[in-house]
Amino acid sequence: MAFGGCVLVSGISGERITVVGLLLGLGSGVGYGLYSILGTIALKKYSPYTVTAYTFIFAAVGSWFICRPKDMFAKFASADNLLWLIVFCFLTALITAVIPFLLYTLGLHMVEAGKAGILATVEPMVATIIGIVFFSEQLTIFSGLGILLILVAVIILNLKKNEDK
């Protein structure tokens, strides 16, 4: 149900899908799934903060090979207000990456990986809602149905959790 909702909110209708885009999306999903599994294993020995810190250290090192460091430094060097750019980049990284990953890792510490993965499907739902509210994107029947499916899946998951207690 959650997967179906994600498909619907993502706008997949067969249009504008490239092979590269599809493969990158699948690779992202596999990587995210592996993070859930490997993160759960790491949390048996390390704190969520340590796991998140190492995740970002390895991500930074890996990104170094694909980000074209020479171009990146040239853009920073040519910035009119370097301090503002650094603060903006720092805040963007904190709000869009560090805090969400830390919260997800803290969640993995308390919930099994499969359930955490389903709960994380609220991410595309929230992105769709933000697009509609702040960027005037259209709410289609498919995206509305996708939002509903994701909400129902998360509610069912939590009802089942409460019944097990």
Stockholm file with secondary structure:
# STOCKHOLM 1.0

chainA/1-165         MAFGGCVLVSGISGERITVVGLLLGLGSGVGYGLYSILGTIALKKYSPYTVTAYTFIFAAVGSWFICRPKDMFAKFASADNLLWLIVFCFLTALITAVIPFLLYTLGLHMVEAGKAGILATVEPMVATIIGIVFFSEQLTIFSGLGILLILVAVIILNLKKNEDK
#=GR chainA/1-165 SS CHHHHHHHHTTCSSSSCCHHHHHHHHHHHHHHHHHHHHHHHHHTTSCHHHHHHHHHHHHHHHHHTTSCHHHHHHHHHTCSSHHHHHHHHHHHHIIIIIHHHHHHHHHHHHSCHHHHHHHTTHHHHHHHHHHHHHHCCCCCHHHHHHHHHHHHHHHHHHHHHHHHC
#=GC SS_cons         CHHHHHHHHTTCSSSSCCHHHHHHHHHHHHHHHHHHHHHHHHHTTSCHHHHHHHHHHHHHHHHHTTSCHHHHHHHHHTCSSHHHHHHHHHHHHIIIIIHHHHHHHHHHHHSCHHHHHHHTTHHHHHHHHHHHHHHCCCCCHHHHHHHHHHHHHHHHHHHHHHHHC
//
